[in-house]
Amino acid sequence: MSQIYIARTPEIIQGAGCIAALGKALGGRIPAGAPVLLVADPGLKASGAIDAASASLAGARFGVVPFTDLKSDPTMAQTDAAVALARRERVAAVVALGGGSAMDLGKSVAAIVPGTEPAAHYGLAANPLPATRLVAVCIPTTAGTGSEATRVTVLTAADGSKVWYWGDELKPALILLDPALTTGLPAALTAATGIDALVHAIEASTNANANELNDLYCHRAISLVVRHLRRAVESPTDLEARAGLQWAATLAGMSIDNCGTAIAHNIGHALASLRPVHHGRAVGLAMRATLAWNAAEDPAGRFAAVAAAMGEARDARVLPGAFERLLRESGVKVSLAGEGHDQVTPAALASQMARPENAAMRKSNHRGVADADLLTFATAVLTAS
């Protein structure tokens, strides 16, 4: 009988308005009066979220050191700049406020600061992360990446490639899930991030590493996305729907932390390294292009179980159609036409999918993926309509 490993889960505080508990939650974790690096998506300034986090920290008498020089798909250079600021200000904790980009950067900073090397030194686990780490807190303002619950980050290298980082040093100590922070998310981003969570959960429950215990997280996340995604897109201030998606994202984050992803994420990361495209949309399009092929071989009934979690018959054959319906009904645009992707050839995308930084996702797929399959999938993604 094979062994099953389930990673630790950070402490979680959930509820509308819980961002106000940030300062109190850090009490006892770091010295009184210590400075805290607040890594925040600059787009959150108008929403008041940055001010709310700062006020909570200041109210608990912590110093606030803001860092907002980041963008979608954070770079190693941005990470190094934040690390330098954190070291200079001698911060004791890092609070990451925003979507996956802010959380990946914040988590990376908390892990790297105690050392002396730049971010590139640790990419693809080429070198171990420092043995000590700063206290890290994640406050997601989207519901999709699940980065708040994982020991993984992705940073962009100077050549545009997406580089993975692994290690328990990257996992935060605390997660605050405040659904009120997600109500201003535009419909398109709500849909894309929700699909991201769905793909995480499907891949973690069907890849070569899947196990029955982790399926508890995966299948619950799947059912929550199916139940709440369309409501959140259509009624953005519906806090029940927003909270449901946040839980789905976090549970799906736990899922991939335990069992990883597969070929859809391989394609999604490869595509985004060639042309700008939202990660959630990219992996959604990739799953649409590969799901029928993957589900055609289902000896353990894992794809059939996913279909059941989506509210369908327990039959792998109905899963591709159910996934595509939700993808389209939530408003995710399937065609890449007119977005500059005509400059990307299937061969170029397939080549990017074969790069070392994407090898682990390809290897984890439950069906072996040949080079010819890479080209087939690349063509399907780039020519979808």
Buried (B, 14 or more C-beta within 10 A) or exposed (E): EEEEEBEEBBEBBBBBEBBBBBBEBBEEBBEEEBBBBBBBBBBBEEBEBBEBBBBBBEEBEBBBBBBBBBEBBBBBBBBBBBBEBBBEBEBBBBBBBBBBBBBBBBBBBBBBBBBEEBBBEBBBEEEEBBEEBBBBBBBBBBBBBBBBBBBBBBBBBEEEBBBBBBBEBBBBBBBBBBBBBBBBBEEBBBBBBBBBBBBBBBBBBBBEBBBEEBBBBBBBBBBBBBBBBBBBBEEBEBBEBBBBBBBBBBBBBBBBBBBBBBBBBBBBBBBBBBBEBBBBBBBBBBBBBBBBBBBEEBEEEBBBBBBBBBEBEBBBBBBBEBBBEBBEEBBBBBEBEEEEBEEBBBEBBBBBBBBEBBEBBBBBBBBEBEEEBBBBBBBBBBEBE
